[in-house]
């Protein structure tokens, strides 16, 4: 499940186009693309993947807010 969640993030990092904030960021000087990426688990949902999607999306928004990772300070966009 974790790999599925980050698959598009990894693709964006490998594809350094300006319209992808992750790709743009990790292609800048001082970065080595995927070798600079670290994943940290901040929360755990004790449900099946089918039943956890709504909870996961809520928790992601909560952590994005708590860690203040929205643009312009961070790379998360609120779309």
ZABA-335625 format. One record per residue (C-alpha): x, y, z; residue number from 1; chain. Coordinates in nm, 3 decimals. Each point is the difference from the previous one (the first is absolute). Last residue first. Layout:
+---------+---------+---------+------+-------+
|      px |      py |      pz | resi | chain |
+---------+---------+---------+------+-------+
|       X |       Y |       Z |  NUM |     A |
...
+---------+---------+---------+------+-------+
END
This chain:
+---------+---------+---------+------+-------+
|      px |      py |      pz | resi | chain |
+---------+---------+---------+------+-------+
|  -0.592 |   2.135 |  -0.499 |   79 |     A |
|   0.181 |   0.097 |   0.318 |   78 |     A |
|   0.361 |  -0.030 |  -0.105 |   77 |     A |
|   0.270 |  -0.168 |   0.207 |   76 |     A |
|   0.361 |   0.100 |  -0.070 |   75 |     A |
|   0.073 |   0.209 |   0.307 |   74 |     A |
|   0.023 |   0.363 |   0.113 |   73 |     A |
|  -0.178 |   0.136 |  -0.312 |   72 |     A |
|  -0.184 |  -0.232 |  -0.017 |   71 |     A |
|  -0.133 |  -0.241 |   0.260 |   70 |     A |
|   0.231 |  -0.188 |   0.237 |   69 |     A |
|  -0.111 |   0.163 |   0.324 |   68 |     A |
|   0.078 |  -0.310 |   0.210 |   67 |     A |
|  -0.337 |   0.011 |   0.175 |   66 |     A |
|  -0.191 |   0.092 |  -0.319 |   65 |     A |
|   0.162 |  -0.270 |  -0.214 |   64 |     A |
|  -0.051 |  -0.239 |   0.293 |   63 |     A |
|  -0.375 |   0.073 |   0.021 |   62 |     A |
|  -0.045 |  -0.013 |  -0.377 |   61 |     A |
|   0.173 |  -0.339 |  -0.008 |   60 |     A |
|  -0.216 |  -0.120 |   0.289 |   59 |     A |
|  -0.319 |   0.090 |  -0.185 |   58 |     A |
|   0.119 |  -0.171 |  -0.319 |   57 |     A |
|   0.098 |  -0.308 |   0.197 |   56 |     A |
|  -0.340 |  -0.019 |   0.173 |   55 |     A |
|  -0.180 |   0.018 |  -0.334 |   54 |     A |
|   0.225 |  -0.268 |  -0.152 |   53 |     A |
|  -0.004 |  -0.238 |   0.298 |   52 |     A |
|  -0.292 |  -0.230 |  -0.076 |   51 |     A |
|   0.137 |  -0.150 |  -0.321 |   50 |     A |
|   0.354 |  -0.012 |   0.139 |   49 |     A |
|  -0.122 |  -0.207 |   0.297 |   48 |     A |
|  -0.002 |   0.186 |   0.329 |   47 |     A |
|   0.250 |   0.073 |   0.281 |   46 |     A |
|   0.112 |   0.338 |  -0.126 |   45 |     A |
|   0.351 |   0.095 |   0.111 |   44 |     A |
|   0.147 |   0.349 |   0.026 |   43 |     A |
|   0.322 |   0.186 |  -0.070 |   42 |     A |
|   0.179 |  -0.253 |  -0.218 |   41 |     A |
|   0.323 |   0.154 |  -0.128 |   40 |     A |
|   0.108 |  -0.029 |  -0.361 |   39 |     A |
|   0.342 |   0.129 |  -0.103 |   38 |     A |
|   0.091 |   0.128 |  -0.345 |   37 |     A |
|   0.357 |   0.114 |  -0.071 |   36 |     A |
|   0.090 |  -0.310 |  -0.206 |   35 |     A |
|  -0.311 |   0.066 |  -0.209 |   34 |     A |
|   0.131 |   0.328 |  -0.147 |   33 |     A |
|   0.363 |   0.067 |   0.088 |   32 |     A |
|  -0.047 |   0.351 |   0.134 |   31 |     A |
|   0.254 |   0.279 |   0.050 |   30 |     A |
|  -0.090 |   0.183 |  -0.319 |   29 |     A |
|  -0.367 |  -0.029 |  -0.082 |   28 |     A |
|  -0.153 |  -0.318 |  -0.142 |   27 |     A |
|  -0.168 |  -0.092 |   0.331 |   26 |     A |
|  -0.194 |   0.328 |   0.016 |   25 |     A |
|  -0.119 |   0.002 |  -0.362 |   24 |     A |
|  -0.114 |  -0.360 |   0.012 |   23 |     A |
|  -0.178 |   0.051 |   0.330 |   22 |     A |
|  -0.169 |   0.321 |  -0.113 |   21 |     A |
|  -0.127 |  -0.162 |  -0.322 |   20 |     A |
|  -0.081 |   0.275 |  -0.253 |   19 |     A |
|   0.370 |   0.084 |  -0.027 |   18 |     A |
|   0.087 |  -0.339 |  -0.150 |   17 |     A |
|   0.268 |  -0.216 |   0.160 |   16 |     A |
|  -0.138 |  -0.345 |  -0.083 |   15 |     A |
|   0.168 |  -0.246 |   0.242 |   14 |     A |
|  -0.143 |   0.195 |   0.295 |   13 |     A |
|  -0.344 |   0.004 |  -0.159 |   12 |     A |
|   0.015 |  -0.376 |  -0.055 |   11 |     A |
|   0.098 |  -0.057 |   0.364 |   10 |     A |
|  -0.294 |   0.214 |   0.117 |    9 |     A |
|  -0.231 |  -0.194 |  -0.234 |    8 |     A |
|   0.109 |  -0.331 |   0.157 |    7 |     A |
|  -0.025 |   0.133 |   0.356 |    6 |     A |
|  -0.341 |  -0.136 |   0.095 |    5 |     A |
|   0.049 |  -0.323 |  -0.192 |    4 |     A |
|   0.328 |  -0.062 |   0.183 |    3 |     A |
|  -0.172 |   0.054 |   0.335 |    2 |     A |
|  -0.280 |  -0.243 |  -0.085 |    1 |     A |
+---------+---------+---------+------+-------+
END
